[in-house]
């Protein structure tokens, strides 16, 4: 059982390094009070649960269509990036420092969930074959290990984002970088379409 937990941790880290970069970029939204850590946690957990449960269901042979449909989720980060770019351009034209663009918490959670699904869709290629080789109890253990690792990953990104030079870069450049990174992520996912 310990070996399975260690393997699960290795799978999580190797498939979520790209997610750590996105989480670091999203920390700028937390720094600017446009996103709360709780919203990030809820969105990530919902997205990860959907990804892992979908992988588990697919590994059981319930559907052969979903992996190709998951790649179309590349449209989500493209649209999010465009929206952020437009919002940032609009905010740059506004000289009133009191203007703070806030969204409803449930919208932030949905956006983070969608981003998690889009960014993690390629993880299905790893999760499905691994889960296919496990018993039901082993698969449930793996899924159970993924959830606290997801929360840990978020808090690791929050800690890294608090390092002064990183915080400075995030504060200064993230408004410009995040929309571009999201759109590139979407394009890369769409290019994987067969």
Order of alpha helices (4+ residues) and beta strands (2+ residues): alpha-alpha-alpha-alpha-alpha-alpha-alpha-alpha
